[in-house]
Amino acid sequence: MNTKFGALPKHTRTRHSTTGTIQYRLTINHDHACRKLTFDACSITSPLYLMPALEQALAAPPKDALPEQTSATWNTDALTSRLGADVASAATAAALIVPVITIIDRSITQKASTGAAISSSIVSAAKAALAKPHVFVASRPFLIISSLYFSTYIAANTIDTLLSTVENKKASTVSAGVSKFAATSSVNMSLSVYKDSQFAKMFGRSGGAAAQIPRVTYALFVCRDSMTIFASFNLPTLIAPKLATLPPAFRSKVGRLLETESGRLNTAQFLTPAAMQLANTPLHLLGLDLFNRQKALGAKARISAVMKNWLTVSFARMGRIIPAFGVGGVVNSNVRSRLMSRIEG
C-alpha cells in the first residue's frame, strides 16, 4: 500500500511502512564540481532494510565528479613571435662582435704561448681578414666564436621568455636570478672552454691538435668564465640602480649617461664585465701556461709567468669583453626589448 505525500522541503526524508515495504520521498540539491544533482519528489518503493544504503547512495556525489582544479595562468601570447625575437636579437648581436673577438682571441693566445706582441698579431690577423673576408668568415676560429656567442645570447633570451611565460609577466621582462645565471653560464662555459682548447691547439706551442689539455686547465677556464658570465648577465641589473645614488657632482660629469634607467643599465653592462677581467685574467693565463708548459714547474715559475703578462692581457681581454658582453650585451638586450615592445603592442 502506498501513502501519498504532500510537498516536502528539500533534504526531507519520510518513510512509512505497512507491509514490509516503504515509500520514500527524497529531495536533494547537491553541488559538486560545478554539477547540480537534483532528486525532486522521488517516490521509491524498496525493502525497509535497504533504505539506509539507498539513502546514502542518493546523497553521495557521482563517481565521475572530480574536484575542480585551478590551472595556473601562463603568458603564452604570441609565444612563437617572442622566440623569434630572441633568435633575431641574439643573431644581430653575434654578427656585430664575432669578427673583432676572433682576431683578439687569436692574438691573446699567441701572446700567452709564444710571447708575440698582441698589437702586431691583431694587425696581421686583421689584414688577412680584410684581404679575404670570405675565407675569414668560413674559417674554423670564426665559426667557433660565432657558435659561442650566438648560443650564449639565445640562452639568456630564452630564459627570460620562459620565465615571463610561466610567471605570467610581460614579454619584455628581463630576469637576473639563479636560473638565468645557471643557463647562460652552462652554455657559455662549455663552448668557451672548447673554444679556448681549440685555439690553444691551433695557435699554441704544445704539440698542435694532438696535444692534450690538462684537466686543471679546463677547471681554471670554467672558473674564469663563471666570473665573466656573472658580471655580464647578473651584475648589471643589480648595479644599475645603485648608479642613480652616486653623488650629483659625479653624475654631472658624465652628462646624461646616468639620468635614465636604460642609460644606467647600459653603463653597468659595459663596466662590470670589463672590470671583472682584472680578477679572472690570472686564471686564464695560468690555464694556458699549464697547457703550453706541460712539465713539472714550481709555483713561483707559474706565478711569474702569469704576472708578467697579467696587465697587458687583462686590457686585451677587456678589449674583447667590451664587444662580447658590453656592445653585444647592449645590442642583444636593446633589440630584444624593442621587438618585444612591438609584439606586446
C-alpha positions in Angstrom: 0.0 0.0 0.0 1.4 3.4 -1.0 1.0 6.5 1.0 0.6 9.9 -0.7 2.8 12.7 0.3 2.3 16.4 0.1 5.0 18.9 -0.8 8.1 18.4 1.4 11.0 20.7 1.9 14.4 19.8 0.4 16.6 17.3 2.3 13.5 15.8 3.9 13.3 12.1 4.2 10.0 10.4 5.1 9.5 6.6 5.5 6.2 4.7 6.1 5.9 1.0 6.3 2.7 -1.1 6.3 3.7 -4.4 4.8 7.4 -4.6 5.0 7.9 -2.1 2.1 8.4 1.7 2.3 7.5 4.6 0.1 10.4 7.0 0.3 10.4 10.7 -0.8 13.8 12.5 -1.1 14.7 15.9 -2.5 18.4 16.6 -2.7 20.3 19.6 -4.2 24.0 18.6 -4.4 26.6 21.0 -5.8 29.9 19.3 -6.6 32.5 20.3 -9.2 30.0 22.6 -10.8 27.4 19.8 -11.2 24.0 20.1 -9.7 22.2 16.9 -9.0 18.6 17.2 -8.1 16.3 14.4 -7.0 13.0 16.2 -6.6 9.8 14.4 -5.3 11.2 10.9 -6.0 8.8 8.1 -5.0 10.8 4.9 -4.3 9.5 1.6 -3.1 12.1 -0.6 -1.5 12.5 -3.2 1.2 12.9 -1.4 4.6 16.4 -2.8 5.3 17.8 -1.4 2.1 16.7 2.2 2.8 19.9 3.4 4.6 22.1 2.2 1.7 19.8 3.7 -0.8 19.7 7.0 1.1 23.5 7.1 1.2 23.8 6.3 -2.5 21.4 9.1 -3.4 23.1 11.7 -1.3 26.7 10.8 -2.5 28.3 12.8 -5.3 28.6 10.9 -8.6 31.8 8.9 -9.0 32.9 10.7 -12.1 32.7 14.1 -10.5 36.3 15.2 -9.9 37.3 18.1 -7.7 37.6 21.4 -9.5 41.2 22.1 -10.3 42.5 25.6 -10.8 45.2 25.7 -13.5 48.0 28.3 -13.4 47.7 31.1 -16.0 50.7 31.3 -18.3 51.5 34.2 -20.7 51.6 32.3 -24.0 50.5 35.3 -26.1 52.5 35.4 -29.4 55.0 32.9 -28.0 56.3 32.0 -31.4 57.0 35.6 -32.3 58.7 36.1 -28.9 61.0 33.2 -29.5 61.7 34.6 -33.0 62.6 37.9 -31.4 65.0 36.1 -29.1 66.8 34.5 -32.1 66.9 37.7 -34.1 68.4 39.8 -31.3 71.0 37.1 -30.5 72.0 36.8 -34.2 72.2 40.6 -34.6 74.5 40.9 -31.5 76.7 38.0 -32.5 77.1 39.2 -36.1 78.4 42.6 -34.8 81.1 41.3 -32.4 82.4 38.0 -33.7 84.9 39.3 -36.3 86.6 41.5 -33.6 86.6 38.8 -30.9 88.0 36.2 -33.3 91.0 38.4 -34.0 91.6 39.4 -30.4 91.3 35.9 -29.0 93.8 34.6 -31.5 96.2 37.4 -30.6 95.8 36.7 -26.8 96.5 33.0 -27.3 99.6 33.7 -29.4 100.8 36.2 -26.8 100.5 33.7 -23.9 102.1 30.8 -25.9 104.8 32.4 -28.0 105.2 35.9 -26.5 104.3 37.6 -29.7 103.1 41.2 -29.3 99.4 41.5 -29.2 99.3 44.6 -31.3 101.3 43.0 -34.2 99.2 39.8 -34.0 96.0 41.9 -34.2 97.3 43.9 -37.2 98.4 40.8 -39.0 95.1 38.9 -38.5 93.0 42.0 -39.4 94.9 42.4 -42.7 94.3 38.7 -43.6 90.6 39.1 -42.7 90.2 42.2 -44.9 92.1 40.7 -47.8 90.0 37.5 -47.9 86.8 38.1 -45.9 85.1 35.0 -47.3 87.9 32.8 -46.1 87.9 34.5 -42.7 84.1 34.1 -42.2 84.3 30.4 -43.3 87.4 29.7 -41.1 87.2 27.4 -38.1 88.1 30.0 -35.5 85.3 32.3 -36.8 82.7 29.6 -36.7 83.7 28.5 -33.2 83.4 32.1 -31.9 80.1 32.6 -33.7 78.5 29.5 -32.1 79.8 30.5 -28.7 78.2 34.0 -28.6 75.1 33.3 -30.5 74.4 30.3 -28.2 75.1 32.5 -25.1 72.8 35.2 -26.1 70.0 32.9 -27.1 70.3 31.1 -23.8 69.9 34.3 -21.9 67.0 35.4 -24.1 65.0 32.2 -24.0 65.3 32.0 -20.2 63.7 35.5 -20.0 61.0 34.3 -22.3 60.4 31.1 -20.4 60.2 32.9 -17.0 57.8 35.6 -18.4 55.7 32.8 -19.8 55.4 30.6 -16.7 55.2 33.5 -14.3 52.6 35.4 -16.5 54.7 38.5 -16.9 55.2 40.9 -19.7 57.1 39.6 -22.7 59.8 42.2 -22.3 60.6 41.1 -18.7 64.3 40.7 -18.0 65.3 38.4 -15.1 68.5 38.4 -13.1 68.1 35.2 -11.0 69.9 32.0 -10.4 68.2 30.2 -13.3 69.5 32.7 -15.8 73.0 32.5 -14.4 72.9 28.7 -14.5 71.6 28.5 -18.0 73.9 31.1 -19.6 77.0 30.0 -17.7 76.4 26.4 -18.6 76.2 27.2 -22.3 78.9 29.8 -22.3 81.4 27.9 -20.2 81.1 24.6 -22.1 81.5 26.4 -25.5 84.1 28.8 -24.2 86.3 26.1 -22.7 86.0 24.2 -26.0 86.9 27.4 -27.9 90.0 28.0 -25.7 91.2 24.4 -26.0 90.9 24.6 -29.8 92.6 28.0 -30.0 95.4 26.7 -27.8 95.9 23.8 -30.1 95.7 25.9 -33.3 97.8 28.9 -32.1 99.8 27.5 -29.1 103.1 25.7 -28.9 102.4 22.4 -27.2 102.2 19.9 -30.0 99.3 21.2 -32.1 96.0 19.5 -32.5 97.2 16.2 -30.9 98.2 17.9 -27.6 96.0 17.0 -24.6 94.5 19.8 -22.5 95.2 19.2 -18.8 92.1 18.8 -16.6 93.2 21.6 -14.3 93.3 24.0 -17.3 89.7 23.1 -18.0 88.8 23.8 -14.4 90.5 27.2 -14.5 88.7 28.1 -17.7 85.4 27.2 -16.1 86.1 29.4 -13.0 87.2 32.3 -15.3 84.0 32.1 -17.4 81.7 31.8 -14.3 83.0 35.1 -13.1 82.6 36.7 -16.6 79.0 35.4 -17.0 78.0 36.6 -13.6 79.5 40.0 -14.3 77.8 40.2 -17.7 74.2 38.9 -17.1 73.6 39.3 -13.4 75.6 42.2 -12.0 74.4 44.9 -14.5 70.8 44.7 -13.3 71.9 44.7 -9.7 74.4 47.6 -10.1 72.4 49.8 -12.4 70.0 51.1 -9.7 73.0 51.9 -7.5 74.3 54.3 -10.1 71.3 56.6 -9.5 72.6 57.1 -5.9 76.0 58.4 -6.9 76.9 62.0 -5.8 75.3 64.6 -8.1 78.7 66.2 -8.7 80.0 62.9 -10.2 76.8 62.3 -12.3 77.0 65.8 -13.7 80.5 65.0 -15.2 79.1 62.1 -17.2 76.3 64.2 -18.7 73.0 62.4 -19.4 74.5 58.9 -19.3 73.2 58.1 -15.9 70.0 60.1 -16.0 67.7 57.4 -17.4 67.2 53.8 -16.3 68.3 52.5 -19.7 71.4 54.7 -19.6 72.4 53.3 -16.2 71.8 49.7 -17.3 73.9 50.2 -20.5 76.7 51.8 -18.4 76.7 48.8 -16.0 76.6 46.4 -18.9 79.8 47.9 -20.2 81.7 48.3 -17.0 81.0 45.2 -15.0 82.3 42.5 -17.4 85.3 44.7 -18.3 86.3 45.3 -14.7 86.0 41.5 -13.9 88.9 40.8 -16.3 91.3 42.2 -13.8 90.3 39.4 -11.4 89.9 36.4 -13.8 92.7 37.0 -16.3 95.3 35.3 -14.0 93.1 32.1 -14.2 93.2 32.3 -18.0 96.9 32.8 -18.1 97.6 30.0 -15.6 95.4 27.6 -17.6 97.3 28.5 -20.8 100.7 28.2 -19.1 99.8 24.7 -17.8 99.0 23.7 -21.4 102.0 25.3 -23.0 104.5 24.1 -20.4 103.3 20.6 -19.5 106.2 19.8 -17.2 106.9 20.0 -13.5 107.3 23.6 -12.6 107.2 25.2 -9.2 104.5 27.7 -8.1 107.0 30.5 -8.3 107.7 30.0 -12.0 104.0 29.7 -12.8 103.1 32.9 -10.9 106.0 34.7 -12.5 104.7 33.9 -16.0 101.2 34.9 -15.0 102.2 38.2 -13.5 104.5 39.0 -16.4 101.5 39.1 -18.8 98.7 39.9 -16.4 98.2 43.6 -17.0 98.7 43.5 -20.8 96.4 40.5 -21.3 93.8 42.0 -18.9 93.4 45.1 -21.1 93.4 42.9 -24.2 90.7 40.8 -22.6 88.8 43.9 -21.7 89.0 44.8 -25.4 87.3 41.6 -26.3 84.9 41.5 -23.4 83.5 45.0 -24.1 82.4 43.9 -27.6 81.3 40.5 -26.3 79.3 41.4 -23.3 79.3 45.2 -23.5 78.4 46.0 -27.0 77.0 42.6 -27.7 75.0 42.5 -24.5 73.6 46.0 -25.0 72.7 45.3 -28.6 71.1 42.0 -27.7 69.1 43.5 -24.8 68.0 46.6 -26.7 67.0 44.8 -29.9 65.1 42.2 -27.9 63.4 45.0 -25.8 62.2 46.8 -28.9 61.0 43.7 -30.6 59.1 42.6 -27.5 57.5 46.0 -27.2 56.2 45.7 -30.7 54.9 42.2 -30.1 53.2 43.4 -26.9 51.6 46.2 -29.0 
